[in-house]
Amino acid sequence: FRMTVQDIFSIRGRGTVVTGRIESGTLNVGDKIQIQSSSKTAVVTGIEIFHKVITQAQAGDNVGVLLKDISQQDVQQGDVLTGSGSMFAW
């Protein structure tokens, strides 16, 4: 999984949401991801496409990803999110 962050915002009571287009791989609710610029990891607690809640997204999808235990200060526009400890699937 690989995605470049386009925007970041916070939902009160839910957490931090990052948006962007998935460049490669798939993303599932419950996956652990890594923020490359800060080396922090987070768990995906939700995925949305155009206000529709989904459990899995794939390369080419424009998504909003809800991250557990990550603040808006932990991630910036342009940061790259990758699968944490996963093998690359080309």
Residue pairs with C-beta under 8 A, 6 or more apart in sequence:
1 22
1 24
1 25
1 26
1 27
1 31
1 33
1 81
1 82
1 83
1 86
2 22
2 23
2 24
2 25
2 80
2 81
2 82
2 83
3 18
3 20
3 21
3 22
3 23
3 27
3 63
3 65
3 80
3 81
4 20
4 21
4 23
4 78
4 79
4 80
4 81
5 18
5 19
5 20
5 75
5 76
5 77
5 78
5 79
5 80
5 81
6 18
6 19
6 20
6 21
6 77
7 18
7 19
7 20
7 77
8 16
8 17
8 18
8 19
8 72
8 75
8 76
8 77
9 16
9 17
9 72
10 16
10 17
10 71
10 72
11 17
11 66
14 45
14 46
14 66
15 45
15 66
15 67
15 68
15 69
15 70
16 66
16 67
16 70
16 71
16 72
16 74
16 75
17 64
17 65
17 66
17 67
18 64
18 65
18 67
18 75
18 81
19 62
19 63
19 64
19 65
20 62
20 63
20 65
20 81
21 60
21 61
21 62
21 63
22 57
22 58
22 59
22 60
22 61
22 63
23 59
24 59
24 89
24 90
25 58
25 59
25 83
25 86
25 88
25 89
26 56
26 57
26 58
26 59
27 33
27 44
27 47
27 56
27 57
27 58
27 63
27 65
27 83
28 44
28 47
28 55
28 56
29 44
29 45
29 46
29 47
29 55
29 56
30 43
30 44
31 43
31 44
31 83
31 84
32 41
32 42
32 43
32 44
32 83
32 84
32 85
33 41
33 42
33 43
33 44
33 65
33 67
33 81
33 82
33 83
33 84
34 40
34 41
34 81
34 82
34 83
34 84
35 41
35 42
35 70
35 74
35 75
35 79
35 80
35 81
36 79
36 80
36 81
36 82
37 75
37 76
37 79
37 80
38 74
38 75
38 79
40 70
40 74
41 84
42 67
42 68
42 69
42 70
43 67
43 68
43 69
44 65
44 66
44 67
44 68
45 66
45 67
45 68
46 53
46 65
46 66
47 53
47 54
47 55
47 56
47 57
47 63
47 64
47 65
47 66
48 54
48 63
48 64
48 66
49 57
49 61
49 62
49 63
49 64
50 62
57 63
65 81
67 75
